[in-house]
Amino acid sequence: LLSESEYESGEPDFRKVRGGGIAQDDRFDVISIQFAIHYMMSSRKRARRFFQTCSELLEVGGNLVATTIDARVVLDKMMDLGLDLHFHDEDDQDTNNKNDETVSVTVGRGACSLKFSRDMVKRVFKAHEQTDKFDAEDLFGLEYSFTLQEGSDHAAGVGDAVNLPEW
């Protein structure tokens, strides 16, 4: 998010605003973020700001409750597709066609699909390789496209209720 404003990833600015807002001295017993925490994972800086803000707003002993997809299930479904996910370096020589390739995981009888670019899938499956240096940035910014279909016949694709980039 190169165009990200300072308030989106910089220091939190707590102030009272007409009709609501959060004051700097407000504290909460519970902070709940349901199926939205992935938006904080586009970069390490953004994730750290999110968790810092939560820790500043939670009472001692307070709880952060978050729900998101299970990455292990997504990886299992990806591996069940029968694709060659080894990405041998010699295969990368013909990158013109391969950069356009995507890997799609569909669940719920077509209601939900996740689409990953070849480069993102390669990052995920190459991450297990042993290296001398661990780079925490590799844990962030794994972008994919999320589509949620409307209607009772999801596979027919009545319409997209949601079609957004995610992390």
N, C-alpha and C positions, 0 to 999 in steps of 0.2 A: 504494500500500500504506500507507494512512493508519494502520493498526493495527500497522505494522512495529515490532518491538522494536529497541532501541538496538543490540543485538549484530548485527542483520541489516544495518544500514547505517552504524553508527557505527564507531569505531576497533576494529580487530581485537583480540581478547583471546586470546593464545596461552598455553596452559598444559597441563601434563601431566595427563592424566586416566587413571584405571585402565582398562587395556585398549587404550590408544592415545592418540591426540591428536597435536597438533603443538606443539612447543616454539618459543619466540620465536627461538632460535638455529638451528633446523632450516633446512636449505637443500636445494633440489632441482635436478637438472639439467633435468628436464622436468616440466611441469604439463600434464595432459591433461584437457580437458573436451569430451566428445563429445555433440552434440545436446542440450546443456543451457545453453549460454552465453546463449541468449535470455532465460533467467530473470533474468539480471543487467541486462537492458535495460529494465526497467519504469520506471526513473527514472535520471537522470544521476547522482544521488548514489550509487545502488546500483552502477552501472557503474564509477564512479570508485573506489569502495571495493574492488570485485572486482579491478580492475587494479592498484591500490595493494598489495593483499594478495599478488597474484601476484608483483609486482616485489620485494616484501620477502622472499618465500620462494624465489625463483629465484637460483641461483648466477650470478655474472657470466658472461655468454655462454650462460646457460640458455635454454630454449625453452618457450613456451606453445603448445600444439597444441590447436586448437579446430576443431570441425566443426559447421556449422549449415546451414540451407537457404539457397539462393541467391535473394536478394530479386529479382534481375533476372528469374529464371525465373517467380517468382510474379507479378510485374508484367506480364510478357509474356502469361502465361495469363489474367490479369485483363483485359488489353486485347483479347485474342482472344475474349472473351465477347460482344462486340458491344454492350455497354452504353454509354450516354451518360455518360462520366466527366468532362464539362466542368463540371458543377455551377454553372451560371449562377445568379447571385444571385436573379434573378426566379423561378427554379424553387424556391427555398427558402421561398417564401411559404406553400405548403401542406406544412408540416412534419409534421403529424399522421400521415399515411400513410407519408411518406418515412423517418421515424426508425425504423420497423419493418423497412425494407428491409435485406436483407443481400446481400453479394456472396460467392459460394462458388466456390472453385477446387478442382477434384478431379483427382487424378493417380493413377497406378498402378491403372487399371481400377477405380477407386472405393475403393481401399485407404486412401487418405489424402485428407482434405479440410480446407481452411482456409476459415473463414467470418469475414468482416469486416463490421462494422456500416457503415452508410452514412457515419456521421461519421468513422470511421477511414479509409475509402477517400477521402473528401473531403480529409482531412489529407494523405494521401500524394500525391494528384494536385494539390492546391493548393500543395504545398511548392515546386514549381518556379517559381512566380510571383516576379517580382523585387520585393524589398522593400528598404527602406533599412536595415533592421536584421536581422541574422541571429540567430535564437534557437536555441541549441543544444538547448534542452528539446524542440523539435519533433522531434528525432531519437529521442527515447525515449518509451516508453509507448504505442506503436502496438499496441494489443491486438487479438487475433483468437482465434478458437476453433479448436483443432486436434483432429481426430478421426481415429483409426486404427481401421479395421474388422478384426475377426477373421474367420477362415474363408477357404476357398478362393474362394467367390463373394462378393467384396467388395461388389459393387454391390447384392447382395441384403441386405446389412447383417445378417450373422449376429449381431453384437454389437460393442459398442465396447470395444476393448482400451484405448484412451486417448480421453478426451474432456475436455480441459482448456483453460482460458484460457492464452494465450501472449503474448509480446511480441516 
